[in-house]
Amino acid sequence: MIAEEGPAPARLLRSAYEAVSAVVADLGSANGRRWVRVNAGMFLDLGRLRGLFLETLAAAVHAGASADPDRRVATQGHVLTAGDLMTTLAVEATVHHLDLTVRLPLAPGPSSEGLTAVRATLDCLLGRPALPGWSDRHYARVGTGRTPLTDAERTALGAAADRFPLFG
């Protein structure tokens, strides 16, 4: 189960999706054209991909706003509450937002609410808080295997280092 800290699930989902939408909406600029061409080659027109993505995000936010967070829903062979599903989607959107902006240094970053939800999720999976000096972004990257742990981090984490990545 995802930690219950932070904003209500629907607000969290909106915050994470609005943040990633700001990046995706600008991907047609010269800043990201080559990266997008390489990673979205199955779409002949970036506008179609961007439009579909933004439409899907908006639909998810709309559905989340009217959902009872305690209602049980089934997805991918699992049953969880709508609130936990919205938190999971927000965590996923935030992590992928970080992926999208690795080579787009001028792009806006993820929402602080989304990063807080990622941190809470990783802390639950680790069973304790992260190392004190880790920023939310660094924790998200090492916690999901996008950035390897340094030798010093491995030493500081002790046996817990073998559990990284916590999810991918």
C-alpha positions, -999 to +999 in steps of 0.1 A: +000+000+000+012+035-008+019+059+022-011+081+030+010+113+034+005+144+012-024+158-007-056+139-015-051+115-044-071+134-070-051+167-062-019+147-063-027+132-096-037+166-111-005+181-098+018+154-113-001+153-146-002+191-150+036+192-144+044+165-170+019+181-194+039+213-194+069+193-206+050+173-232+031+204-246+065+220-254+082+189-270+076+203-305+102+230-298+137+227-311+147+219-275+133+184-278+127+175-314+156+151-319+149+133-286+113+130-294+119+117-329+142+089-316+118+079-288+085+083-305+094+070-339+062+050-342+042+082-346+048+100-379+035+132-365+046+144-331+014+164-328-007+132-328+014+117-300+014+149-279-023+153-284-031+118-275-009+119-244-024+153-232-059+141-238-053+109-218-038+128-189-068+152-189-092+123-189-074+106-160-075+138-140-112+143-147-120+107-137-099+110-106-117+142-095-150+124-094-138+091-080-144+079-045-109+073-032-121+044-011-138+026-040-121-006-050-110-009-086-094-036-106-064-030-129-038-052-144-050-082-124-049-064-090-076-048-068-068-016-050-086+016-039-091+043-064-070+066-041-041+042-042-044+039-080-044+077-084-013+079-061+004+051-081-004+069-114+010+102-099+042+084-088+046+068-122+040+102-140+065+119-118+092+093-124+086+094-161+086+132-160+122+129-146+129+106-175+115+131-201+136+159-188+170+143-184+182+159-217+159+189-216+175+211-190+152+241-196+120+220-192+100+225-160+105+199-133+080+175-117+055+189-091+067+190-055+036+170-046+046+142-071+081+141-058+068+139-022+047+110-032+076+093-049+097+098-017+069+084+005+065+053-018+102+046-018+105+051+019+077+025+024+094+001+000+128+006+018+112+004+052+129+036+064+137+071+052+163+077+026+198+090+033+195+125+047+214+142+020+194+129-009+171+153-028+137+140-039+150+138-075+181+119-066+161+095-045+137+089-073+165+082-097+184+058-075+153+043-061+141+033-095+175+023-109+179+052-133+210+063-115+233+037-098+242+040-062+278+053-055+302+034-034+297+059-006+259+056-008+262+018-008+283+020+024+259+044+041+229+022+032+246-010+044+226-042+037+197-021+024+218-011-007+212-046-020+175-039-023+180-011-049+164-004-072+133-004-051+111-004-082+118+002-118 
